[in-house]
Amino acid sequence: MHVKRFDAARPYDAPNHWGVVGLRLQGFEEGGPVNQWVGLSQFLPGGGAGPDASPIEKVYVILEGALTVVIDGVETVLRPFDSCTIPAGETRLIENRGNHVCKMIVVMPYPPAT
């Protein structure tokens, strides 16, 4: 078992994100998961990401607040304990359009080896 305490989580910058603080909870470390990594994204009011696509799929799980996900012009609002999978190659825009911080867990496989 690999335990990582919240106090040991380190921030990371995600490309094309604004108004977001990301913390790496698991992954990219000795003894951690070998297939995926897990982050906690904290979107401030007005924060967001995209529009862009990733070559790998991702899973979002909302813990607090709300997040609007826009794909192909269709807007979906995710609230606490809602989740979604964004397939590889799908262009998405995400925004916190509310006045509360939106906290979400992100699970992604590691990037392909180059």
Order of alpha helices (4+ residues) and beta strands (2+ residues): beta-beta-beta-beta-beta-beta-beta-beta-beta
